[in-house]
Amino acid sequence: MFRSVLLATALATAAVPVAAQSISANDKAVGARANPQLLAEFGGKYAGPQAAYVEQVGKKVAVQSGLSNATGDFNVALLDSPIENAFAIPGGYIYVTRQLLALMNSEAELASVMGHEVGHVAARHSASRNQRATIGGVLAAVVGAAAGNGAIGQLAGTAARSGAQLYVLKYGRDQEYAADGLGVKYITAAGYDPYAAADMLAQLDAQSQLQAEAAGNRGQQAPGWASTHPNSTERVRRAAALAKATGRPLTDPPQDVAFLRRLDGLVYDKKEAGRRIRIVAVKRGDTIASLSRQMAYDTLQRDRFMTLNAIEEDAQLTPGRLVKVVTRG
């Protein structure tokens, strides 16, 4: 959806990634203590078949960081949360929510989110901002990877129940760019399309705009000061520049059919019980309008369908193409 935009922005100056550091014994201990509480606060581990797949992709990316045996040193979990979010805590604990997974359209996009989080771990960004490294502090300061929208309410509850003073750990711009740089480096080394990182950031921006429209622009999302990972046009542009700096050409890759089929049956948006992602093949005569009517929502069906599938307004749906729809049951 966003490849034409990236072609125009890929000449931006790329940031220089920072060097990775090893995971300390103290960070591992803090993460191990905080992990059970964090899982409880964010819905626990998702029980569907997608969980093992997310772990596999996460560790494939993490091993590129050079942090010892990343397969054992990193713990990757798919969370049963209705918020588009991903984050990391000290000790190599990486999390992504099933709601964010549903927004993705390729394994490369999933890898890009994981790569960004591994970058934060490698550069010890959380530890540097949380010197005391208490469990309560870790939980209160848990941060979003590429989508911080909507998590503030959950974080407030976490802090209250843990007895910690709530404060928002907002990564600085340099740390965000550094994690982006490391993430692109890692996914490229793992064999993924480096431009997927910019695609994912642009997709998140489109989803944020949709959520604002659905909320009637009444400020129901996290305020700007509380946004852990702002998805600005400049950040998308820099991600495209990082990808260009790898020397890989910008292409229009084929649809990731295998990835999309893995999403079939994924629970989606628990505001109303029974909603799930279903993967359907476009049939002759299907249109954006007819497929949008299958979306289990009373409002913004077309916008939701197009955003979920990263479809541009003038796109032509060819028979056999796979698309995501949200159904009940």
VENHU-V226535 format. One record per residue. N is the residue number from 1. RES is the residue in three letters. SS is DSSP state (H for helix, E for strand, C for the rest). PHI is phi as a letter, one per 30 degrees, with the letter a starting at -180 (NA if undefined). PSI is psi in whole degrees, 0 to 359 (* if undefined). Layout:
[[N & RES & SS & PHI & PSI] [N & RES & SS & PHI & PSI]]
This chain:
[[1 & MET & C & NA & 323] [2 & PHE & C & c & 8] [3 & ARG & H & d & 326] [4 & SER & H & d & 325] [5 & VAL & H & d & 320] [6 & LEU & H & d & 327] [7 & LEU & H & e & 326] [8 & ALA & H & d & 343] [9 & THR & H & c & 356] [10 & ALA & C & d & 355] [11 & LEU & C & d & 1] [12 & ALA & C & d & 159] [13 & THR & C & d & 129] [14 & ALA & C & d & 142] [15 & ALA & C & d & 152] [16 & VAL & C & c & 121] [17 & PRO & C & d & 150] [18 & VAL & C & d & 161] [19 & ALA & C & d & 143] [20 & ALA & C & d & 153] [21 & GLN & C & b & 162] [22 & SER & C & d & 158] [23 & ILE & C & d & 119] [24 & SER & C & d & 160] [25 & ALA & H & d & 324] [26 & ASN & H & d & 316] [27 & ASP & H & d & 319] [28 & LYS & H & d & 319] [29 & ALA & H & d & 318] [30 & VAL & H & d & 314] [31 & GLY & H & d & 318] [32 & ALA & H & d & 325] [33 & ARG & H & d & 324] [34 & ALA & H & d & 332] [35 & ASN & H & e & 311] [36 & PRO & H & d & 321] [37 & GLN & H & d & 321] [38 & LEU & H & d & 319] [39 & LEU & H & e & 318] [40 & ALA & H & d & 323] [41 & GLU & H & d & 333] [42 & PHE & C & c & 36] [43 & GLY & C & i & 358] [44 & GLY & C & i & 180] [45 & LYS & E & d & 139] [46 & TYR & C & d & 137] [47 & ALA & C & c & 356] [48 & GLY & C & d & 171] [49 & PRO & C & d & 343] [50 & GLN & H & d & 339] [51 & ALA & H & d & 313] [52 & ALA & H & d & 325] [53 & TYR & H & d & 315] [54 & VAL & H & d & 317] [55 & GLU & H & d & 318] [56 & GLN & H & d & 313] [57 & VAL & H & d & 318] [58 & GLY & H & e & 316] [59 & LYS & H & d & 331] [60 & LYS & H & d & 322] [61 & VAL & H & d & 317] [62 & ALA & H & e & 326] [63 & VAL & H & d & 339] [64 & GLN & H & d & 348] [65 & SER & H & d & 341] [66 & GLY & C & i & 12] [67 & LEU & C & d & 79] [68 & SER & C & h & 218] [69 & ASN & C & d & 91] [70 & ALA & H & d & 335] [71 & THR & H & d & 324] [72 & GLY & H & c & 333] [73 & ASP & H & d & 344] [74 & PHE & C & c & 138] [75 & ASN & E & c & 118] [76 & VAL & E & c & 129] [77 & ALA & E & b & 140] [78 & LEU & E & c & 121] [79 & LEU & E & c & 145] [80 & ASP & C & d & 66] [81 & SER & C & b & 141] [82 & PRO & C & d & 15] [83 & ILE & C & c & 135] [84 & GLU & C & d & 102] [85 & ASN & C & a & 157] [86 & ALA & E & a & 149] [87 & PHE & E & a & 172] [88 & ALA & E & b & 152] [89 & ILE & E & b & 162] [90 & PRO & C & e & 148] [91 & GLY & C & j & 3] [92 & GLY & C & i & 27] [93 & TYR & E & c & 119] [94 & ILE & E & c & 135] [95 & TYR & E & b & 144] [96 & VAL & E & b & 141] [97 & THR & E & d & 154] [98 & ARG & H & d & 337] [99 & GLN & H & d & 321] [100 & LEU & H & d & 320] [101 & LEU & H & e & 320] [102 & ALA & H & d & 333] [103 & LEU & H & d & 343] [104 & MET & C & d & 157] [105 & ASN & C & b & 8] [106 & SER & C & a & 159] [107 & GLU & H & d & 329] [108 & ALA & H & d & 324] [109 & GLU & H & d & 319] [110 & LEU & H & e & 315] [111 & ALA & H & d & 324] [112 & SER & H & d & 321] [113 & VAL & H & d & 316] [114 & MET & H & d & 318] [115 & GLY & H & d & 320] [116 & HIS & H & d & 316] [117 & GLU & H & d & 319] [118 & VAL & H & d & 324] [119 & GLY & H & d & 318] [120 & HIS & H & d & 320] [121 & VAL & H & d & 314] [122 & ALA & H & d & 323] [123 & ALA & C & d & 0] [124 & ARG & C & h & 43] [125 & HIS & H & d & 317] [126 & SER & H & d & 317] [127 & ALA & H & d & 323] [128 & SER & H & d & 333] [129 & ARG & H & c & 348] [130 & ASN & C & b & 70] [131 & GLN & C & d & 324] [132 & ARG & C & d & 334] [133 & ALA & C & h & 41] [134 & THR & C & d & 157] [135 & ILE & H & d & 314] [136 & GLY & H & d & 320] [137 & GLY & H & d & 319] [138 & VAL & H & d & 314] [139 & LEU & H & d & 320] [140 & ALA & H & d & 333] [141 & ALA & C & c & 15] [142 & VAL & C & e & 139] [143 & VAL & C & b & 154] [144 & GLY & C & d & 148] [145 & ALA & C & d & 294] [146 & ALA & C & b & 356] [147 & ALA & C & b & 94] [148 & GLY & C & d & 357] [149 & ASN & C & d & 127] [150 & GLY & C & j & 352] [151 & ALA & C & d & 350] [152 & ILE & H & d & 321] [153 & GLY & H & d & 318] [154 & GLN & H & d & 322] [155 & LEU & H & d & 322] [156 & ALA & H & d & 318] [157 & GLY & H & d & 321] [158 & THR & H & d & 312] [159 & ALA & H & d & 319] [160 & ALA & H & d & 318] [161 & ARG & H & d & 335] [162 & SER & H & d & 352] [163 & GLY & C & i & 10] [164 & ALA & C & c & 152] [165 & GLN & C & d & 125] [166 & LEU & C & d & 128] [167 & TYR & C & b & 151] [168 & VAL & C & c & 121] [169 & LEU & C & d & 100] [170 & LYS & C & c & 115] [171 & TYR & C & d & 143] [172 & GLY & C & d & 163] [173 & ARG & H & e & 318] [174 & ASP & H & d & 322] [175 & GLN & H & d & 321] [176 & GLU & H & d & 313] [177 & TYR & H & d & 323] [178 & ALA & H & d & 316] [179 & ALA & H & d & 322] [180 & ASP & H & d & 316] [181 & GLY & H & d & 315] [182 & LEU & H & d & 319] [183 & GLY & H & d & 315] [184 & VAL & H & d & 321] [185 & LYS & H & d & 314] [186 & TYR & H & d & 315] [187 & ILE & H & d & 328] [188 & THR & H & d & 316] [189 & ALA & H & d & 331] [190 & ALA & C & d & 358] [191 & GLY & C & j & 11] [192 & TYR & C & c & 161] [193 & ASP & C & d & 117] [194 & PRO & C & d & 339] [195 & TYR & C & d & 351] [196 & ALA & H & d & 332] [197 & ALA & H & d & 316] [198 & ALA & H & d & 321] [199 & ASP & H & e & 315] [200 & MET & H & d & 319] [201 & LEU & H & d & 319] [202 & ALA & H & d & 322] [203 & GLN & H & d & 319] [204 & LEU & H & d & 323] [205 & ASP & H & d & 319] [206 & ALA & H & d & 320] [207 & GLN & H & d & 321] [208 & SER & H & d & 319] [209 & GLN & H & d & 321] [210 & LEU & H & d & 317] [211 & GLN & H & d & 322] [212 & ALA & H & d & 320] [213 & GLU & H & d & 318] [214 & ALA & H & d & 328] [215 & ALA & C & d & 1] [216 & GLY & C & i & 24] [217 & ASN & C & h & 36] [218 & ARG & C & c & 16] [219 & GLY & C & i & 32] [220 & GLN & C & d & 350] [221 & GLN & C & d & 171] [222 & ALA & C & d & 139] [223 & PRO & C & d & 160] [224 & GLY & H & e & 322] [225 & TRP & H & d & 339] [226 & ALA & H & c & 358] [227 & SER & C & d & 122] [228 & THR & C & d & 328] [229 & HIS & C & b & 83] [230 & PRO & C & d & 139] [231 & ASN & C & c & 75] [232 & SER & C & d & 163] [233 & THR & H & e & 323] [234 & GLU & H & d & 322] [235 & ARG & H & d & 321] [236 & VAL & H & d & 316] [237 & ARG & H & d & 317] [238 & ARG & H & d & 322] [239 & ALA & H & d & 321] [240 & ALA & H & d & 322] [241 & ALA & H & d & 320] [242 & LEU & H & d & 318] [243 & ALA & H & d & 318] [244 & LYS & H & d & 323] [245 & ALA & H & d & 342] [246 & THR & C & d & 344] [247 & GLY & C & i & 355] [248 & ARG & C & d & 134] [249 & PRO & C & d & 151] [250 & LEU & C & d & 118] [251 & THR & C & b & 173] [252 & ASP & C & c & 90] [253 & PRO & C & d & 156] [254 & PRO & C & d & 161] [255 & GLN & C & e & 137] [256 & ASP & C & d & 81] [257 & VAL & H & d & 317] [258 & ALA & H & d & 318] [259 & PHE & H & d & 312] [260 & LEU & H & d & 320] [261 & ARG & H & d & 331] [262 & ARG & H & d & 335] [263 & LEU & H & d & 347] [264 & ASP & C & e & 126] [265 & GLY & C & j & 357] [266 & LEU & C & d & 131] [267 & VAL & E & d & 139] [268 & TYR & C & b & 124] [269 & ASP & C & h & 90] [270 & LYS & C & d & 16] [271 & LYS & C & d & 332] [272 & GLU & C & b & 126] [273 & ALA & C & d & 143] [274 & GLY & C & j & 356] [275 & ARG & E & d & 133] [276 & ARG & E & b & 156] [277 & ILE & E & d & 131] [278 & ARG & E & b & 137] [279 & ILE & E & c & 121] [280 & VAL & E & b & 151] [281 & ALA & E & c & 135] [282 & VAL & C & d & 131] [283 & LYS & C & c & 161] [284 & ARG & C & e & 130] [285 & GLY & C & j & 345] [286 & ASP & C & d & 145] [287 & THR & C & b & 169] [288 & ILE & H & e & 320] [289 & ALA & H & d & 315] [290 & SER & H & d & 322] [291 & LEU & H & d & 325] [292 & SER & H & d & 329] [293 & ARG & C & d & 346] [294 & GLN & C & d & 349] [295 & MET & C & d & 130] [296 & ALA & C & d & 57] [297 & TYR & C & b & 153] [298 & ASP & C & d & 342] [299 & THR & C & b & 156] [300 & LEU & C & h & 38] [301 & GLN & H & d & 313] [302 & ARG & H & d & 314] [303 & ASP & H & d & 319] [304 & ARG & H & d & 317] [305 & PHE & H & d & 314] [306 & MET & H & d & 321] [307 & THR & H & d & 316] [308 & LEU & H & e & 327] [309 & ASN & C & c & 5] [310 & ALA & C & h & 48] [311 & ILE & C & c & 133] [312 & GLU & C & d & 160] [313 & GLU & C & e & 322] [314 & ASP & C & c & 16] [315 & ALA & C & d & 147] [316 & GLN & C & c & 126] [317 & LEU & C & d & 115] [318 & THR & C & c & 144] [319 & PRO & C & e & 137] [320 & GLY & C & j & 341] [321 & ARG & C & d & 141] [322 & LEU & E & c & 139] [323 & VAL & E & b & 157] [324 & LYS & E & c & 134] [325 & VAL & E & b & 153] [326 & VAL & E & c & 119] [327 & THR & E & b & 169] [328 & ARG & E & c & 122] [329 & GLY & C & i & *]]
